[in-house]
Amino acid sequence: MNHQHEQELLNSWQERQEYAEQMQPLLGKLHRDKSVEVTLYGRPLLGANTIDIIKAHRTVRLHTGNKLRLRESWPLLEALSEMNLKPAQVDLGKLAYHYHYGDKAQGRDITTYLQQELADIIGDDTENKPQDVVLYGFGRIGRLLARLLIERHGKNNKLRLKAIVVRGGREGDLEKRASLLRRDSVHGPFNGSITVDHERKAIKANGAYIQVIYANSPDEVDYTQYGIDDAIVVDNTGMWRDEEGLGLHLKSKGAKKVLLTAPGKGDIKNIVHGVNHGDISADDAILSAASCTTNAITPVLKALDEHYGITNGHVETVHSFTNDQNLIDNYHKADRRGRAAPLNMVITETGAAKAVAKAYPKLSGKLTGNAIRVPTPNVSLAILNLNLAKSTDKDGINEFLRNTALFSELQNQIDFTASTELVSTDLVGSRYASVVDSQATIVSEDRATLYVWYDNEFGYSCQVMRIVQDMAGQQIPTLPVWGLES
């Protein structure tokens, strides 16, 4: 490589870095001030560093066959930041690519192009009122939900984390709760500042004031004394899973609705966002967000069933260990779960396959399922062995799922990877319900085996947040709605 080529390469890299650095404050401003989350062909740019932004642009070629340069997307982002927008998820990559290389621009300048393509979200957000949210429980899911709520904190934020409710209250408890939010062995440090108000028993995080309430039962809290009204209470304890138990929350003053972060029993609606969130009505006071595995497999199964038809199948989930298992061999009421989780693969049961039917009834009675708990702390893998109603091949099913991930109503639930080197730790922090591993796909005529990764903590928590938004009447559109083929 000669000196001139080396210099050109360096100059190109520096140009990309400079554009990425200019993008960061605009991405943050759009999110804080307007609740607009910017993505790039589905890749979230919220909180992205310069390298993340550059890498996201590089992946565009995988979907389009052509590059999308940062200098091409920059003017559109700059124009977006000046627009008066309602809360939404906006794919900068699709907008920029079609402006420069597609037939969408049709001679329009950037501002006119964006105004017409984003017409549905231009204007003031006067419809949605701020919604108080309470986290009942502060375990793995509770703390991740807190992070997701806090990162949305801004002047146009419509979901406000007002309190967490926990048992205890002994000396040092408050500091330990704050410490667990501040540091996480799997998901890393909290992105911001956390301080403790000992006098008022509260946690202050990135400008959010979060009251810590100590209680032993859902019905013994008076939320109104903390300035909390008509709250959505997200129960992430898993202790109450039927209508009677979860109904205790509604006896507390200031609580209006309850969302369970586990499969609900009885007639409680089990919601998998992207699949049956349309079943949520304004009158629903108690809902379930189903399980992490149900959220991971149901969107993929729905897409496949609607396109190919699923005759029957088996779901095997290779699942990271959880707090329900023992660290070392000890008594456990369930079979095998008493054996040391960090040392063993443990065959156990899962209700996820049957639970699919609660969100997508067309597969009722067609699936069986089982689970293997393995010695990893997070990120799981669902193996879908399916008999299809019509024949296909590996390329066909992968192409279908790639397009589904990019251009369908399930684009926020399903991600797609063509990497030959991906392993479980690469998926920590994924905001999708599931990630299709296309390189592992096996197809023989009408039989297909698919490997679907999922961050069973963070990806699931993102699904829970989408349901909270719907329960609050705050539907967040994803734009543009057109796909590559259009």
Number of C-alpha atoms within 10 A of each C-alpha: 5 6 8 9 10 11 11 11 12 11 12 11 12 12 14 19 17 13 19 21 15 14 22 17 13 17 22 20 15 23 26 18 17 22 23 26 23 26 21 20 22 24 25 19 21 18 15 17 13 19 13 15 25 18 11 22 20 15 17 21 12 11 13 13 9 13 16 21 17 22 13 16 22 17 15 19 19 15 14 23 20 11 15 14 22 22 26 20 21 24 21 23 25 26 26 25 23 15 22 14 13 15 11 16 19 9 10 12 10 17 16 13 18 21 17 11 18 19 11 13 21 16 12 11 15 7 9 14 14 13 22 22 26 25 26 26 20 21 17 18 21 23 22 22 24 21 19 16 19 22 20 22 21 19 11 19 20 21 23 20 26 23 24 23 21 20 14 12 13 8 8 9 13 18 17 11 17 18 16 16 23 19 13 14 8 13 13 12 13 17 14 12 10 16 15 18 15 11 6 9 15 21 23 15 23 14 13 18 18 21 20 21 19 16 15 11 15 20 17 14 19 17 19 14 10 12 10 20 18 16 25 27 28 27 26 21 19 14 12 19 21 18 16 9 13 25 18 15 26 20 15 17 18 22 24 18 23 26 27 27 25 20 24 25 14 10 10 18 21 31 29 31 27 23 19 17 18 11 13 18 11 10 8 15 19 24 28 24 28 28 24 26 27 27 30 30 29 28 26 25 18 22 20 18 16 10 14 17 19 22 16 16 20 17 23 20 26 20 26 20 25 16 10 11 21 18 16 12 14 11 13 13 7 11 12 18 23 18 19 18 25 17 13 15 20 22 15 15 15 19 15 27 25 18 23 29 18 23 25 18 13 15 23 15 13 17 21 16 18 17 19 19 22 20 16 17 18 22 25 28 26 25 18 22 20 23 21 20 15 13 15 16 15 19 14 12 20 21 13 14 21 21 17 21 26 21 20 18 16 20 20 23 28 28 27 23 16 14 11 10 7 12 11 14 14 11 21 19 19 22 23 29 34 33 26 26 21 22 17 15 19 18 19 12 13 17 19 20 19 23 20 25 30 32 29 28 25 26 25 30 27 22 25 26 18 20 24 24 16 17 24 21 16 19 15 17 14 19 19 16 14 12 13 13 7 8
